[in-house]
Amino acid sequence: MGQGAYGTPYLDWDCSPDSPFSIVYGHHMDDGSVFADFARFSDRGYAEAHRTILVRTRADGGAHELRVVAVDVVDADDERVRVSFESDEERAAFLGERISRSDLVLEEADLAGAKVWAFATCSYQTPNSRTVVYAIEGGEKG
């Protein structure tokens, strides 16, 4: 996704593409561009039909195939997504709780050692809603 009039999706300042947890933010534009499709994941039918996300990064020149495991609509004033952890166990416990308490859980994933991505965009359920789509590397469950 290149830069345009609506800005460029960006990685949280405390993450890198090779971090065990990376969160990417992007605008949800009314014309359907940028991250607008991520807001649609709050609909179970849409989420189930779009379980696979492909992310390409400049850092490693590769493609990361992700599987959507949960979607949460949060109030940005009340909830923050944490990205720094003392250990993999602490990260897995935090993300496991966030995912299991999400508005829509598509699968209970084993997060120990897993690379987790989150994609956040504005949504309009309330004045300050954000839709957060959680995905893990690995493609189809199997």
N, C-alpha and C positions, 0 to 999 in steps of 0.2 A: 504494500500500500504506500503510495508516494504522498508527498506533502501537497496539499491543495489549499483552497480558500478556507476550508474548515479546520485546518491544522492537521497534525500528524499524530496517529496513535503513539503513545510513549510508554516505556517501561518505568515502573516506580524507581525512584532515585536510588533506593537501597537494594536493587536487584540487578542481576545480569541474566542473559539468556541461559547461562549454565548454573544459575542458582538453583537450589532444590525447590524453591517456590518463587515464581515470578508472576507479578501482576501487571497487566497492560491496561491502560486507560485510553479511551477514545470517545469522541463526541457522538451523540445520537442525533442525527439530523433528520428533520421532518421529511426531507426528500428521499429518505431511505439510504443515504450514503454514510460513509465512515463506519461507525459501530451500531447503526440502527438495528441491524439484524440480531445483535446480541440481546437487545431488549425483548425481542420476540421469543426468546428461550423461556420466558416465564409461562408460556403456554405449553402444557405437557405434550400435545401432539406435535408441535413444532420441534420441541427439544428431542423427542424420540426419533423424529425423522432426520435430525441433523446432529447425530451423536459424534461425528468425526469432524475435527478441525485440523487444518494443515497450517502450520506456522513456519515461515521461512525467515531465517535470521542472517544478517550480514556478518555477525561475529564469527559464526562457524561455517557459513556458507551452505548449511544444510537445511533439511526440512524436518520438522518435528510433527509426527502424527499423534494427535491427542484424542482422547475419548471423554466426552462430557459426562460427568458423574452427578452434578447437582447445580441448581440455580437458586439464588437467593435474592429477594428484593428487600433492600435495606434502606433505612433513613440515614443519609450521610451525616446528619448532625449527631446521631446517637451511636453509630457503629463505624468502627475503623477496621481495616484489614491490616493485620500485623504481618511484617515480612522478615523480621530478624529474630533468630532463635539461638539459644545456647547449644542445642544438640538436635540431632535428627529425631530423637524420641519426643522432645518438646514440640518440634514442628509438626510431627505426625499427630500428636495428641491435640494440638490446637486446631489444625485443619480438619482432623477427624470430627471434632465437636462442631466446628462451623458447618461442615458438609452435612452431618447427620441432622442438624437443626435447620437446614435450609428449607425454603418453602417447597421446593421440588427436589426430591432425591431420586435419581435414576438407578443408582447402584451404590451399595456399600463397598467402598474400595479399600484395599489394604494399602495404606500410605507409607508404611515403613520402607524407606529407601526409594520411594517413588518420586519422580519429578512432577510437581503440581503447578499448573498455570491457572490464573484467574483473569478474566476479562471483565472490566467494569465500564459501564456507561450510564448516562442519565436515563431514567424512565419516569413515567408521568403518573404513577399511582397516587403520589402525594407531591407537594411542591419540591421536596428534596430527595426523592427516591433515586436509588441506583440499583441497576440489575447487575449482579455478579455471577458470572458463569464459571464454574470450577471444572477443570479438565485435567486428566493425567495422561502422561505419555504412554503409548502402547497400542493405540488403535482399538480394534474390536476386542471385546472381552472373550477370552477363550482359553 
